[in-house]
Amino acid sequence: MATTRIIPMHKNKGKTVAKCLKERTDYAKNPDKTSGGELVSSFMCNPDFADEQFLLSKKIYLEQTGRTQKNDVIAYQVRQSFKPGEITPELANELGYALAEKITKGNHAFIVATHIDKAHIHNHIIWNSTHLNCKKKFRNFWNSTKAIAKINDLLCLSNGLSIVENKANKSAHYGKWLGEDKPLTLSDMLKQTIDAVLLEKPASFEGFLQKMKQQGYEVKTGKHLAFKGKQQKKFIRLRSLGKGYSEEELRGVIGGKVTHVPQKKKAPRVEQKVSLVIDLQSALVAKKGGGYERWAKNFNIKQLAKTMNYLTENNLLSYTDLKAKADGVTGAFSSSSTRIKDAEKRMAEIALLQKYITQFAKTKATYDRYKQSGYSPKFKEDNITEILLHQAAKNHFKSLSLTKLPKMADLKSEYAALLSQKKKAYKECSDLKQEMQEVLNAKRNVEVLLDMDNLAPETEKKKDQQSL
């Protein structure tokens, strides 16, 4: 898992603070990137109106302190990325929320938006630069990047996820630390071929070049020795392959002066046990071509073999048992997801209620004086912010039909209990999702094998009773 530093979000020239906040938060909450907005969580703000609530706190800050902001920082952001295939979107959002809590220490409203539109799931964590008490501002601190990286690594390791082992190159692209999950590049393939040829111990450098040609590489001599394989469009120079692969070093290896250290082989990727077979008819209609058809047929044979292994290992050799298993796992996953959503909904309600209770208490004295003044227009004009905040809190209590405000301690206890339940449910949901995906893939493959989409109802009943 990787994080960037704390990134100050500045007010753009020619735009208002309101417009800038809306643009930044709207990008983070983009429904196309966050599963229709389901992967957006928040603290002490409503995700739908986070920009407005951030802006309101800044107006209150000015009203209460009389201080104008010296810089143009309106919010802060941290981007948090995860290694492909290691994490569910739901868990990613939970870890983003936990990281945001550590950074803001409960003093700033924030949103966490989990984007799933890329190969790597990643979070956009945005928090208000203004303190919840509207009297302070967030202070970025020296070495904050290292501090956040350590917090993030602890969260990662405690959840069994990968971390960036070597952080020397802080500006490295995400792909630089994918490590052994990265696919082989053309340069990797060339180095592996050189490694294999050197193992044959060619008698001379010319003999080495001849063996490279036998491996299908075209050789270009001159100022810079280069090779081009069948898959390459351009030549790759030896000097671009890194340490141990320059012409001088290879000549030294062949001459017995230098010991060659082959590149570390990449571990094979872990495949899903059972994948869906490919619809060949649709592929042919789409004119994928003969090469694709041959590959797809071979792929389908392998997946059907894996399906049968899965069914045998799990004693699901009748379609009735397989369907019952699929329905059971799907139901359990749905139930677990519902518990998570219910907990998150109630947690959001509690957070909002806590905010309004605090807001109500802070503005009560001013509102009482407003009433004592006979609702004086002059008094209202002078204290408009606090009066509006007080009325907003009362309206919220009224919408909940509250006759008596709950104690903050009770709300905090309930919130902590819900958070604990949600964490357990996330783990359960993650495990169930993997199991569900596999059993549904196996079920669908069996249905394709039996051509059950085209069976008559009576025939289907008979097939249900047959062994697979």
C-alpha positions as CSV (number, residue, x, y, z in Angstrom):
1,M,0.0,0.0,0.0
2,A,1.3,3.5,-0.8
3,T,0.3,7.0,0.2
4,T,1.3,10.4,-1.0
5,R,2.3,13.2,1.2
6,I,-0.3,15.6,2.7
7,I,-1.3,17.7,-0.3
8,P,-2.6,21.2,0.3
9,M,-5.6,22.0,-1.9
10,H,-5.4,25.6,-3.0
11,K,-8.0,28.1,-4.1
12,N,-7.6,28.4,-7.9
13,K,-7.1,31.8,-9.4
14,G,-10.3,33.3,-10.7
15,K,-12.5,30.9,-8.8
16,T,-14.4,31.3,-5.5
17,V,-13.6,29.1,-2.5
18,A,-17.1,27.5,-2.9
19,K,-16.5,26.5,-6.5
20,C,-13.1,25.1,-5.8
21,L,-14.4,23.0,-2.9
22,K,-17.3,21.7,-5.0
23,E,-15.0,20.7,-7.9
24,R,-12.5,18.9,-5.6
25,T,-15.1,17.0,-3.6
26,D,-17.2,16.2,-6.7
27,Y,-14.2,14.7,-8.4
28,A,-13.5,12.5,-5.4
29,K,-17.2,11.4,-5.1
30,N,-17.6,10.7,-8.8
31,P,-20.4,8.0,-8.9
32,D,-18.6,6.3,-11.9
33,K,-15.5,5.8,-9.8
34,T,-17.2,5.0,-6.4
35,S,-19.8,2.4,-7.3
36,G,-22.6,4.9,-7.6
37,G,-21.4,6.7,-4.4
38,E,-21.6,3.6,-2.2
39,L,-17.9,3.8,-1.6
40,V,-17.9,7.3,0.0
41,S,-17.8,7.7,3.8
42,S,-17.5,10.7,5.9
43,F,-16.9,12.2,9.4
44,M,-18.8,15.1,10.9
45,C,-20.3,16.1,7.5
46,N,-22.8,14.8,5.0
47,P,-20.9,13.5,1.9
48,D,-23.6,15.0,-0.4
49,F,-23.0,18.5,1.0
50,A,-19.4,18.3,2.3
51,D,-18.3,21.3,0.2
52,E,-21.1,23.5,1.7
53,Q,-20.4,22.4,5.2
54,F,-16.7,23.0,4.8
55,L,-17.5,26.5,3.5
56,L,-19.9,27.2,6.3
57,S,-17.2,26.4,8.9
58,K,-14.9,28.9,7.2
59,K,-17.5,31.6,7.4
60,I,-18.0,30.9,11.1
61,Y,-14.2,30.9,11.6
62,L,-14.1,34.4,10.1
63,E,-17.1,35.5,12.2
64,Q,-15.6,34.1,15.5
65,T,-12.0,35.0,15.1
66,G,-12.0,38.0,12.7
67,R,-8.9,36.5,11.2
68,T,-8.4,36.2,7.4
69,Q,-6.5,33.2,6.1
70,K,-2.9,34.2,5.0
71,N,-2.6,31.4,2.4
72,D,-5.1,30.0,-0.1
73,V,-5.3,26.5,1.3
74,I,-9.0,25.5,1.5
75,A,-8.6,21.7,2.3
76,Y,-6.0,18.9,2.4
77,Q,-5.8,15.6,0.6
78,V,-4.0,12.3,0.9
79,R,-4.2,9.7,-1.8
80,Q,-3.9,6.1,-0.7
81,S,-3.3,3.2,-3.2
82,F,-3.5,-0.6,-2.8
83,K,-1.9,-3.4,-4.7
84,P,-4.2,-5.0,-7.3
85,G,-6.1,-8.1,-6.2
86,E,-5.2,-7.7,-2.5
87,I,-8.2,-5.8,-1.1
88,T,-11.9,-5.3,-1.5
89,P,-13.3,-1.8,-2.2
90,E,-15.2,-1.9,1.1
91,L,-12.1,-2.7,3.2
92,A,-10.1,-0.1,1.2
93,N,-12.7,2.5,2.3
94,E,-12.5,1.4,5.9
95,L,-8.7,1.7,5.9
96,G,-8.9,5.1,4.3
97,Y,-11.3,6.2,7.1
98,A,-9.0,4.8,9.7
99,L,-6.0,6.7,8.2
100,A,-8.1,9.9,8.1
101,E,-9.0,9.5,11.7
102,K,-5.3,9.2,12.6
103,I,-4.3,12.2,10.6
104,T,-7.1,14.6,11.7
105,K,-7.4,13.2,15.3
106,G,-11.2,13.9,15.3
107,N,-10.7,17.6,14.8
108,H,-11.6,18.0,11.2
109,A,-14.5,16.9,9.0
110,F,-13.5,14.6,6.1
111,I,-14.7,12.4,3.3
112,V,-13.1,9.2,2.0
113,A,-13.9,8.3,-1.6
114,T,-12.7,4.9,-2.8
115,H,-12.1,4.8,-6.6
116,I,-12.4,1.4,-8.4
117,D,-12.0,2.6,-12.0
118,K,-8.3,1.7,-12.2
119,A,-6.5,-1.6,-11.8
120,H,-5.4,-0.5,-8.4
121,I,-8.1,0.5,-5.9
122,H,-7.3,3.8,-4.3
123,N,-8.7,6.4,-1.9
124,H,-9.0,10.1,-2.1
125,I,-9.1,11.4,1.5
126,I,-10.1,15.1,1.8
127,W,-10.5,17.0,5.0
128,N,-11.5,20.6,5.8
129,S,-8.6,22.9,6.7
130,T,-10.8,24.5,9.3
131,H,-11.1,22.9,12.8
132,L,-14.5,21.6,13.9
133,N,-14.6,24.3,16.6
134,C,-14.1,26.9,13.8
135,K,-11.4,28.6,15.8
136,K,-8.3,26.9,14.4
137,K,-6.7,25.7,11.1
138,F,-5.0,22.4,10.3
139,R,-1.3,22.7,10.5
140,N,0.8,20.6,8.1
141,F,3.9,19.5,10.0
142,W,7.6,18.7,9.3
143,N,8.2,15.2,8.1
144,S,4.4,14.6,7.8
145,T,5.1,12.3,4.8
146,K,7.2,9.9,6.9
147,A,4.7,10.0,9.8
148,I,1.7,9.2,7.5
149,A,3.7,6.4,5.7
150,K,4.4,4.7,9.1
151,I,0.7,5.0,10.2
152,N,-0.3,3.6,6.8
153,D,2.1,0.7,6.9
154,L,0.8,-0.3,10.3
155,L,-2.8,-0.3,9.0
156,C,-1.6,-2.3,6.0
157,L,0.3,-4.9,7.9
158,S,-2.4,-5.4,10.5
159,N,-4.7,-6.3,7.6
160,G,-2.3,-8.6,5.8
161,L,-1.6,-6.2,2.9
162,S,1.6,-5.4,1.1
163,I,3.6,-2.3,1.9
164,V,6.3,-0.4,-0.1
165,E,9.5,-1.9,1.2
166,N,11.9,0.6,-0.4
167,K,10.7,4.2,-0.1
168,A,13.9,5.7,-1.3
169,N,12.3,6.9,-4.6
170,K,9.4,8.9,-3.2
171,S,8.3,10.1,-6.6
172,A,8.2,6.7,-8.1
173,H,5.1,5.8,-10.2
174,Y,2.7,3.3,-8.7
175,G,3.9,0.7,-11.1
176,K,7.4,0.9,-9.8
177,W,6.5,-0.9,-6.6
178,L,4.2,-3.5,-7.9
179,G,7.1,-5.8,-7.6
180,E,6.6,-9.4,-8.6
181,D,3.0,-8.9,-9.6
182,K,4.1,-6.8,-12.6
183,P,3.9,-8.6,-16.0
184,L,7.1,-9.3,-17.8
185,T,8.3,-6.4,-20.0
186,L,10.2,-6.8,-23.3
187,S,13.3,-5.8,-21.4
188,D,12.7,-8.5,-18.8
189,M,12.2,-11.1,-21.5
190,L,15.5,-10.0,-23.2
191,K,17.4,-10.3,-19.9
192,Q,15.9,-13.7,-19.2
193,T,17.1,-14.9,-22.7
194,I,20.6,-13.4,-22.0
195,D,20.7,-15.3,-18.7
196,A,19.7,-18.6,-20.4
197,V,22.4,-18.1,-23.1
198,L,25.1,-17.3,-20.6
199,L,24.3,-20.6,-18.8
200,E,25.4,-22.4,-21.9
201,K,28.8,-20.8,-21.5
202,P,29.5,-19.5,-25.0
203,A,33.2,-19.7,-25.9
204,S,33.3,-16.1,-27.3
205,F,31.3,-13.0,-27.5
206,E,30.6,-13.7,-31.2
207,G,29.3,-17.2,-30.1
208,F,27.1,-15.4,-27.6
209,L,25.6,-13.2,-30.4
210,Q,25.1,-16.3,-32.6
211,K,23.1,-18.0,-29.8
212,M,21.0,-14.9,-29.3
213,K,20.1,-15.0,-33.0
214,Q,19.1,-18.7,-32.6
215,Q,16.8,-17.6,-29.8
216,G,15.0,-15.3,-32.3
217,Y,16.7,-12.0,-31.6
218,E,18.0,-9.7,-34.3
219,V,21.3,-8.1,-33.4
220,K,22.3,-4.6,-34.3
221,T,26.0,-3.8,-33.8
222,G,27.7,-0.4,-33.9
223,K,28.2,2.2,-31.2
224,H,25.5,0.7,-29.0
225,L,24.8,-3.1,-29.2
226,A,21.0,-3.7,-29.4
227,F,18.6,-6.6,-29.8
228,K,15.1,-6.9,-31.2
229,G,12.9,-9.9,-30.6
230,K,9.8,-11.0,-32.5
231,Q,7.4,-9.1,-30.3
232,Q,9.5,-5.9,-30.4
233,K,9.0,-3.0,-32.7
234,K,12.2,-1.3,-31.8
235,F,15.7,-2.4,-30.8
236,I,16.6,-2.5,-27.1
237,R,20.1,-1.4,-26.2
238,L,22.1,-3.4,-23.8
239,R,23.1,-0.4,-21.8
240,S,19.4,0.3,-21.0
241,L,19.0,-3.1,-19.2
242,G,20.8,-2.0,-16.1
243,K,23.6,-3.4,-14.0
244,G,25.1,-6.7,-15.2
245,Y,23.9,-6.4,-18.8
246,S,26.1,-3.9,-20.5
247,E,28.3,-5.1,-23.4
248,E,31.4,-4.6,-21.4
249,E,30.0,-6.6,-18.4
250,L,28.8,-9.4,-20.7
251,R,32.2,-9.6,-22.4
252,G,33.8,-9.9,-18.9
253,V,31.4,-12.7,-18.0
254,I,32.2,-14.7,-21.2
255,G,35.9,-14.1,-20.7
256,G,35.7,-15.4,-17.1
257,K,36.6,-12.1,-15.5
258,V,33.2,-11.3,-14.0
259,T,30.4,-13.5,-12.4
260,H,27.0,-12.9,-13.9
261,V,24.0,-12.5,-11.5
262,P,20.8,-13.2,-13.3
263,Q,17.8,-11.0,-12.8
264,K,15.4,-12.3,-10.1
265,K,12.6,-14.3,-11.6
266,K,9.1,-13.0,-11.1
267,A,6.7,-15.2,-9.1
268,P,3.7,-16.4,-11.1
269,R,0.5,-14.6,-10.4
270,V,-2.1,-16.4,-8.3
271,E,-5.1,-17.1,-10.5
272,Q,-8.7,-17.3,-9.3
273,K,-9.4,-21.0,-8.9
274,V,-12.5,-21.0,-11.2
275,S,-13.2,-18.4,-13.9
276,L,-16.2,-18.1,-16.1
277,V,-15.9,-19.8,-19.5
278,I,-16.0,-17.6,-22.6
279,D,-19.1,-17.3,-24.8
280,L,-17.6,-18.5,-28.0
281,Q,-20.7,-17.8,-30.1
282,S,-20.6,-14.2,-29.1
283,A,-16.9,-14.0,-29.8
284,L,-17.4,-15.4,-33.3
285,V,-20.3,-13.0,-34.0
286,A,-18.0,-10.2,-32.9
287,K,-15.4,-11.5,-35.4
288,K,-12.6,-12.0,-32.9
289,G,-10.7,-14.2,-35.3
290,G,-9.4,-17.7,-35.5
291,G,-6.5,-17.1,-33.2
292,Y,-8.8,-15.9,-30.5
293,E,-11.2,-18.8,-31.0
294,R,-8.4,-21.3,-30.5
295,W,-7.2,-19.6,-27.4
296,A,-10.7,-19.3,-26.0
297,K,-11.4,-23.0,-26.6
298,N,-8.2,-24.0,-24.7
299,F,-9.1,-21.5,-21.9
300,N,-12.6,-23.0,-21.6
301,I,-11.2,-26.6,-21.4
302,K,-9.0,-25.5,-18.5
303,Q,-11.8,-23.7,-16.7
304,L,-14.2,-26.6,-17.0
305,A,-11.5,-28.9,-15.6
306,K,-11.0,-26.5,-12.7
307,T,-14.7,-26.4,-12.2
308,M,-14.9,-30.2,-11.9
309,N,-12.0,-30.2,-9.4
310,Y,-13.9,-27.6,-7.3
311,L,-17.1,-29.6,-7.4
312,T,-15.4,-32.8,-6.4
313,E,-13.4,-31.2,-3.6
314,N,-16.5,-29.5,-2.2
315,N,-18.8,-32.6,-2.7
316,L,-21.1,-30.6,-5.0
317,L,-21.6,-33.3,-7.7
318,S,-25.3,-32.7,-8.1
319,Y,-26.7,-29.5,-9.6
320,T,-29.3,-29.3,-6.8
321,D,-26.5,-29.2,-4.1
322,L,-24.5,-26.7,-6.2
323,K,-27.5,-24.4,-6.5
324,A,-28.2,-24.6,-2.8
325,K,-24.6,-23.8,-2.0
326,A,-24.6,-20.8,-4.3
327,D,-27.9,-19.5,-2.9
328,G,-26.7,-20.0,0.7
329,V,-23.4,-18.1,0.1
330,T,-25.1,-15.4,-1.9
331,G,-27.7,-14.9,0.9
332,A,-25.0,-14.8,3.6
333,F,-23.0,-12.2,1.6
334,S,-26.1,-10.1,1.1
335,S,-26.9,-10.3,4.8
336,S,-23.4,-9.3,5.7
337,S,-23.5,-6.4,3.3
338,T,-26.8,-5.2,4.7
339,R,-25.4,-5.2,8.2
340,I,-22.4,-3.1,7.0
341,K,-24.7,-0.6,5.3
342,D,-27.1,-0.4,8.3
343,A,-24.1,0.2,10.6
344,E,-22.7,2.9,8.4
345,K,-26.1,4.6,8.1
346,R,-26.5,4.7,11.8
347,M,-22.9,5.8,12.3
348,A,-23.5,8.7,9.9
349,E,-26.7,9.6,11.8
350,I,-24.8,9.6,15.1
351,A,-22.0,11.7,13.7
352,L,-24.5,14.3,12.4
353,L,-26.5,14.3,15.6
354,Q,-23.3,14.8,17.6
355,K,-22.4,17.7,15.4
356,Y,-25.8,19.4,15.9
357,I,-25.8,18.8,19.7
358,T,-22.4,20.5,19.9
359,Q,-23.7,23.3,17.6
360,F,-26.9,23.7,19.7
361,A,-24.9,24.0,22.9
362,K,-22.4,26.5,21.6
363,T,-25.1,28.8,20.1
364,K,-27.8,28.4,22.9
365,A,-26.7,31.5,24.9
366,T,-26.8,33.7,21.8
367,Y,-30.2,32.4,20.8
368,D,-31.6,32.9,24.3
369,R,-30.5,36.5,24.1
370,Y,-32.1,36.8,20.7
371,K,-35.4,35.6,22.3
372,Q,-35.0,38.0,25.2
373,S,-34.5,40.9,22.7
374,G,-38.0,40.1,21.3
375,Y,-36.4,38.6,18.2
376,S,-34.9,42.0,17.4
377,P,-34.0,42.3,13.7
378,K,-30.9,44.3,14.7
379,F,-29.7,41.6,17.1
380,K,-30.4,38.9,14.4
381,E,-28.3,40.9,11.9
382,D,-25.4,41.2,14.3
383,N,-25.5,37.5,15.2
384,I,-26.9,35.9,12.1
385,T,-24.4,33.0,11.9
386,E,-25.0,31.7,15.4
387,I,-28.7,32.1,15.1
388,L,-28.9,30.2,11.8
389,L,-26.7,27.4,13.2
390,H,-29.0,27.2,16.3
391,Q,-32.1,27.0,14.2
392,A,-30.6,24.4,11.9
393,A,-29.8,22.2,15.0
394,K,-33.4,22.6,16.3
395,N,-34.8,21.7,12.9
396,H,-32.6,18.6,12.8
397,F,-33.9,17.5,16.3
398,K,-37.4,18.2,15.2
399,S,-37.0,16.0,12.0
400,L,-35.9,13.1,14.3
401,S,-38.9,13.8,16.7
402,L,-36.5,14.1,19.6
403,T,-38.1,15.4,22.8
404,K,-34.9,14.9,24.8
405,L,-31.4,15.1,23.6
406,P,-29.3,11.9,24.1
407,K,-26.1,12.1,26.1
408,M,-22.9,12.6,24.1
409,A,-21.2,9.8,26.1
410,D,-24.0,7.3,25.0
411,L,-23.7,8.3,21.4
412,K,-19.9,7.8,21.5
413,S,-20.4,4.4,23.0
414,E,-22.9,3.4,20.4
415,Y,-20.7,4.7,17.6
416,A,-17.7,2.7,19.0
417,A,-19.8,-0.5,19.2
418,L,-21.1,0.0,15.6
419,L,-17.5,0.6,14.3
420,S,-16.4,-2.7,16.0
421,Q,-19.3,-4.6,14.4
422,K,-18.6,-3.1,11.0
423,K,-15.0,-4.1,11.1
424,K,-16.0,-7.7,11.9
425,A,-18.6,-7.6,9.1
426,Y,-16.1,-6.3,6.6
427,K,-13.8,-9.3,7.2
428,E,-16.7,-11.7,7.0
429,C,-18.0,-10.0,3.8
430,S,-14.6,-10.1,2.2
431,D,-14.3,-13.8,2.8
432,L,-17.8,-14.5,1.6
433,K,-17.3,-12.5,-1.5
434,Q,-14.4,-14.6,-2.7
435,E,-16.3,-17.8,-1.9
436,M,-19.4,-16.5,-3.6
437,Q,-17.6,-15.5,-6.7
438,E,-16.0,-19.0,-7.0
439,V,-19.2,-20.9,-6.5
440,L,-21.2,-18.7,-8.8
441,N,-18.6,-19.1,-11.5
442,A,-18.7,-22.9,-11.0
443,K,-22.5,-22.9,-11.2
444,R,-22.5,-20.8,-14.3
445,N,-19.9,-23.0,-16.0
446,V,-22.0,-26.1,-15.2
447,E,-25.1,-24.4,-16.7
448,V,-23.1,-23.6,-19.8
449,L,-21.8,-27.2,-20.0
450,L,-25.4,-28.6,-19.7
451,D,-26.8,-25.9,-21.9
452,M,-29.3,-25.2,-19.3
453,D,-30.3,-21.8,-20.8
454,N,-32.0,-23.7,-23.6
455,L,-33.6,-26.5,-21.5
456,A,-37.4,-26.8,-21.2
457,P,-38.7,-26.5,-17.6
458,E,-39.5,-30.3,-17.5
459,T,-36.1,-31.3,-18.7
460,E,-34.4,-28.9,-16.3
461,K,-36.2,-30.6,-13.4
462,K,-34.8,-33.9,-14.5
463,K,-31.3,-32.4,-14.9
464,D,-31.5,-31.0,-11.3
465,Q,-31.8,-34.6,-10.1
466,Q,-28.9,-35.9,-12.1
467,S,-25.4,-36.2,-10.9
468,L,-22.8,-34.0,-12.6
